[in-house]
Amino acid sequence: MNKTFNIGKLQFKSPTVMAPMAGVTDSAFRKMVRQRGCALVCSEMISANGLCHGSVKTIRMMEHTDGEKPLSIQIFGAKPANMARAAEMAEQAGADIIDINCGCAGKKVVKTGAGAALMKDRRVSESVLRAVCNAVRIPVTVKMRSGWEPSGEDALLLARIAQDCGADAVTVHPRTAKQKFSGKADRKVIADIKQALSIPVVGNGDIRTAKDAIEIMNQTGCDAVMIGRAALGDPWIFSRIRARLSGTKFTEPDLEMRFSAIKGYVSDMVAFYGETHACRIMRSRLGWLLKGLPLASRRREALTGITREADAYAILEDYQDQLLEFFRTTDSTKPITKSA
Ligand SMILES: Cc1cc2nc3c(=O)[nH]c(=O)nc-3n(C[C@H](O)[C@H](O)[C@H](O)COP(=O)(O)O)c2cc1C
């Protein structure tokens, strides 16, 4: 079983990657998961056209801090020249890897020929992939779905094209574009691609526990796992996987560690976006980080109304005190995070 993995010349200490997630994996979130054992983090998807048109908001999405590195920056688009220029801009902005989005199934993206639409059109996808691989010196990776048909033929073909164009790894989320997030990820598609390729393959989709991660690596032979939704409320999943792979015991975070992670995230969000904007974004995000904790619903609701950084700390500290009392009086031995 892999304990490390490589993408091009980059070597990672554990085979774990945080999935790119629009509206989630910004600088503060990436730092939080990197500090909790994730080997490689990825930006949200960033529009190549937006970068080429000089959109300040889009360019800002590439900003990051040292605590997140190594960092993969994901770009999307269907125009080879713009994708190549965007990749150069991401390399100049400090990316360690460029990831090409061939999986987004959102209508707005697909109708421009980008994202999962690239899995339909081999001629365009090959031009895009070749243009990006030729434009930068850093490794290039390609993230895809199984395609438009459940057989996974589209993915196998695109994975081969990626390898031929010079990509250094592919990530496979084996659901069709039509499925979006419904149904189950079909691991056979990952196994077939792993068999056919010589570059590393990262398996993605429905990994909820460290046990799932080991299982998918065993079943498909994939070189690493990418985790999305499960890490939203449980950034420790990466450390848990690492511990399992190295046969060491993982000590679940106690209340102090959990709240210190959440407060660190609040402070990094404010440093990045400024207080007003950060609070607006955090209203819908902080609740995730209380996942699995008792008596959380009232606190979650309170967090949806924060307007100042101090509001967040006050709610969190009050809740932490309440939980300390709760665990003391109920003598609960129930783990506060999943241990599987
Ligand atoms: C809210 C959300 C945003 C996402 N944004 C992106 C994105 O920007 N780029 C991308 O390639 N995939 C994106 N995805 C897909 C994830 O990267 C991942 O492939 C998918 O969630 C399956 O992994 P999981 O079962 O571990 O969540 C997104 C998924 C979610 C739920």
PDBQT file of the ligand as one rigid body, heavy atoms in Angstrom, charges set to zero:
ROOT
HETATM    1  C1  LIG A 401     -19.727  22.175  -3.339  1.00  0.00    +0.000 C 
HETATM    2  C2  LIG A 401     -18.882  21.438  -4.349  1.00  0.00    +0.000 A 
HETATM    3  C3  LIG A 401     -18.066  22.171  -5.191  1.00  0.00    +0.000 A 
HETATM    4  C4  LIG A 401     -17.274  21.512  -6.137  1.00  0.00    +0.000 A 
HETATM    5  N1  LIG A 401     -16.438  22.240  -6.937  1.00  0.00    +0.000 NA
HETATM    6  C5  LIG A 401     -15.589  21.610  -7.789  1.00  0.00    +0.000 A 
HETATM    7  C6  LIG A 401     -14.617  22.344  -8.534  1.00  0.00    +0.000 A 
HETATM    8  O1  LIG A 401     -14.489  23.568  -8.423  1.00  0.00    +0.000 OA
HETATM    9  N2  LIG A 401     -13.801  21.635  -9.379  1.00  0.00    +0.000 N 
HETATM   10  C7  LIG A 401     -13.879  20.269  -9.508  1.00  0.00    +0.000 A 
HETATM   11  O2  LIG A 401     -13.118  19.672 -10.269  1.00  0.00    +0.000 OA
HETATM   12  N3  LIG A 401     -14.776  19.560  -8.791  1.00  0.00    +0.000 NA
HETATM   13  C8  LIG A 401     -15.599  20.184  -7.932  1.00  0.00    +0.000 A 
HETATM   14  N4  LIG A 401     -16.449  19.453  -7.146  1.00  0.00    +0.000 N 
HETATM   15  C9  LIG A 401     -16.385  17.979  -7.200  1.00  0.00    +0.000 C 
HETATM   16  C10 LIG A 401     -15.401  17.463  -6.130  1.00  0.00    +0.000 C 
HETATM   17  O3  LIG A 401     -14.085  17.899  -6.405  1.00  0.00    +0.000 OA
HETATM   18  C11 LIG A 401     -15.402  15.923  -6.076  1.00  0.00    +0.000 C 
HETATM   19  O4  LIG A 401     -15.013  15.416  -7.318  1.00  0.00    +0.000 OA
HETATM   20  C12 LIG A 401     -16.783  15.367  -5.712  1.00  0.00    +0.000 C 
HETATM   21  O5  LIG A 401     -17.362  16.077  -4.647  1.00  0.00    +0.000 OA
HETATM   22  C13 LIG A 401     -16.689  13.872  -5.357  1.00  0.00    +0.000 C 
HETATM   23  O6  LIG A 401     -15.878  13.674  -4.238  1.00  0.00    +0.000 OA
HETATM   24  P1  LIG A 401     -16.494  13.421  -2.743  1.00  0.00    +0.000 P 
HETATM   25  O7  LIG A 401     -17.482  12.285  -2.864  1.00  0.00    +0.000 OA
HETATM   26  O8  LIG A 401     -15.296  13.091  -1.901  1.00  0.00    +0.000 OA
HETATM   27  O9  LIG A 401     -17.181  14.699  -2.332  1.00  0.00    +0.000 OA
HETATM   28  C14 LIG A 401     -17.282  20.088  -6.235  1.00  0.00    +0.000 A 
HETATM   29  C15 LIG A 401     -18.114  19.375  -5.368  1.00  0.00    +0.000 A 
HETATM   30  C16 LIG A 401     -18.904  20.024  -4.434  1.00  0.00    +0.000 A 
HETATM   31  C17 LIG A 401     -19.779  19.213  -3.505  1.00  0.00    +0.000 C 
ENDROOT
TORSDOF 0
